[in-house]
Each structure stands twice: as C-alpha cells, then as structure tokens.
C-alpha cells in the first residue's frame, strides 16, 4: 500500500515537470527525498510493530494530559485529514488525465469514474487483489521508464552534478518542494505504522518482523527513487531546452523512443493505475490518522472510519470534477505535502523517543540526527517559499 501511494500520478507528473523545466539540476532534491523517506518510514514501521499502534494513536497517548496535546490532535486532523482531501484531488485528476487524452470524453467524466471506483474498493474492504493488479500495472509502466532511461543515456557527468551539487535555479523552489512532497509523502507515515500490523501479525517474532519490514521498505523506496530518476531524465532529454511546454497532451512524449505511437495509450493506462491506487491509499491513510488521533475505532468496518475516508474521497472527487488545470492541481498537492512534512516528521520524532512505549527500540542518536536533518531542510525550503510568497525576498 505504501509503494502504491509512493508511485502515484503526482510522482510521474512532478518528475516530468522537474526534468522538463530544470533538466538535471534538482536531482539532489530527489536524492535527499529518498534518504529522508527511508529514515522516516523505518521509524514508522518500527513504531507500528513494537507498540502495535498507529502514529496518531501513539502521539495522542504520549501527549495525554498536556495542554498542547489537543493542539497536536488538531494539527493531525488538519494536516492529514484536510490535507489529504486536497491531495486526493491531484490523485483523481492524475488518473483521469491520460484517459481524457485518448478517449475524447471530458475530464470530469473520468474524474467521477475514478472517484466512484476508489469508493467501491474502499467500501468493499476487499481491495487487496485489485491493489496487486494496480501495482503490477504501475511496475510495468516503471519498467518502460527505466528502459527508456537506458536508451536515452543521459550524460553521467551532468547526472552526478545534479545529484551531488545542490542548486536552485530561478523559479525552481516550489518545484523542488513538490518533488520532495511527492517522494516523502507525510500521510505514508500514518499509513505505514498501521498497515505493518496487518502484514506482520503480533504472533510473529518481533525481530523477524522488524528485519522483514526494513527490507521491504528499503526495496520499495529504492525502486521508487530509481523510477523517479528515470522519469526526470527521460523528461529532461525530451523537453528541457526544447521550448516545448509540458501539457496533458504531450506528457507521454518522453516514452516515444521506446513505444512510438503507442506511448500515449500505454502512458494513459499506467497513469490511471497509479492514480487509482493512490486514490485508495490517501483516504485510507487519513482515516487511520484521524481515527487514531481522536481515539476512535480504526477498524475498516467502523462507521467513523468509513465516514473519514468517505469525506476525503468526496472532497477530492468534487474538486477534480469541477475542473482545475491538471498539472497545476497535482503540483499543488505535492507542494502542500512538502510544506506539511516537517510537522509530521516532528510528531514522529517525538513519539520515537518515548522509552515508555518503545523501550530498547526507541531512536538512537544517529537516527535522531538524521530525522532532525530532514525536518530542518524541509522547514528551510518551506520558509523560503513563504518569504517569496509574501514578497520579503
């Protein structure tokens, strides 16, 4: 589920826009994002397996009886619950984006269809098989990007410079935040801490569960980073410096070296699969986060749990149906995630240092320093953007 949320339409769209607009200059932001994701998701999985609680539930218990405990609950509900409602619009819009281009039907029809499909999957409670099919389609699309990457053969010197020489070309700050937001997805911290409990039940030895979860997390995050690198590189080769603006019509152009005229159809199917899987994951994560924060039942059949994911899904579907510019909607959702990330990461660090809940499995010095570095970098990027917005620089 975390992997399905990681490789969504926002990843494809944002990485394409980054490569088209700035070439390889922002690859450092991708490298940072992959490392940050690995650090935070490992903490999240460890929390869920050791305490058998979700992040928001552990946070609520940690801050119980303190005056700022209520504020923390409010921030979780606002940042993850309301934030995912905005993010959901990007998921649904992204899924509808490709289908609109090959069908001739208006985008709102496909947005409504995606929203209804995601709702049916969540309402059934039996979406595992469908999710596997969607992930298989996403991986198939990813394979094509990787093959195209090998065919494009980007210059290694330029690639290495982009990865290890950080820079922010004029006008690239919001895009860099969006790239971080599409990789280090804040709601995945809440989703992961809850879903690991389903994948590795309490009757399994804790040491084996932790080892398996770390391997699983590392493989999925590594693959996600490689895919994003491939998309950015193929987009840079296809669009950067060409004077051609990226749009819903030509976004599949980067696949043409491998697929030819079939690129647009293949891209549409993959983007739909990625969007639908993410459209399921985002409301589910919001439900886990909000219900855990408020002390409600986190069971899939709980009326309150269903009410939360339904609210997020309806909100996202509504804004996708009324029609916003597709690429703008997805980029806005990713940038919002980048700005929300420091708050969620601080919550996670706070909980992961509680000896009462985690005992010997609490964070060590190195893990805390890595987590703090993630928080500081994301706060810095978000602060720069706010300064720009208010005209102070």
Phi, psi and omega in degrees: 000319179295320179295322179296323178287328182293314183258076180250185180297331178296321178298312181298311184292312182296315179297324178295314180296320179298311181296320181292321186273328188228010178062235183258008189294333184257018178298332177300325179293325176293316179299314176302317183297318181295315178296316180297318179299315180300317181295311185288320181289329175296318177300315183298315179295318180297319178301312182296319184285324183282315185265344186058035177228153173281167182299313183293325178294316178295322179295317180299318180290324180296321185262009181301133177085359179256149186296330181271002177296317178297322178296320179297318178299317179299318181295321178296313180298318182288312186290317184267314181294301181288323178298320180291334176296319177289320180296325181297326177299321177293321177299311183292318178298318179297319179296324181280342188301306182292319182296327178298321184290334184254352185254333185085352177279151180295154183299326184294332178294314180291324178298317178296320180296319179295316179300317179294321180295316178297319178297320179295320179296314180293321182293328182288328184072005182232058184258009185299312181296316180295321179299319179297322178295317180296318179296322178298320178293319178297318179294326177296314176298322180295322178299320179296318178298319181293319177295320178296322177302316180293327179287323181291324180051068180297149180298124186296325179298315178294322179297312181295322179296319178295325181285321191243003176236086185301137176207157177231092177301156179308131178081009186259356188298310180298324179293322177296318177297320179296320179295319176294319181295327181281344181260308178266082186280114183304319184291342177295334178296320179284320180294316184294317182296336179269318185285334177297334179290333177281321184285323179237092184299165185293338182283353176276149177302134185299319181299317179293321180296316180296318179296315180294320181294321179294319178295315180299315180295315181297318181295315183292320180290319177299316178296317179299318178296320179295319179297315180297320176300317180295318180295314179300319183291316180293325178292319178299318180293326185276325191241325190298127179078001183272343183082002179268126179279138178287134178215174178298336184282320187250010185295335179279358183301331183293344179269352187296331177303332181258321190254345180065219182298339181283355185302316185295326180285320179294317180298319180298316180295317180293319180293323176297315180298316180296318181293318182293319179295320178289328178292338174275318185293320185296310177297325180296316178297319179298320180295316178299315184293311184292314181295321178295319181293325182267359179077022179271164177298130180263013179290145183299333181267359180296133180302319180291321178299314179296323181296321181293308182294330178292320178298316179297316182295317179296319179298311181297319180295319181300310183290331176288322183288321184290344170095100168240164178297125188308305184295324180295319181296316182291316179296322178298316180298318180292320179295321177299321177297320179297324179284331180278341185304314181303322180297311181295321180294321177296319176302315182296316179298320179299312182292321186288357177251015180270107180297327183299325182265325188251342179058232181288352182263009177290168182298145171266182183297314184296316180297320178296319179295319177296316178296320179294323177298319177299314181299313183296318180295316181290325175295319179298315179296316179295322179295319177300320180294318179296322177299318178295317182300318183271008174069029181270354180212000000 
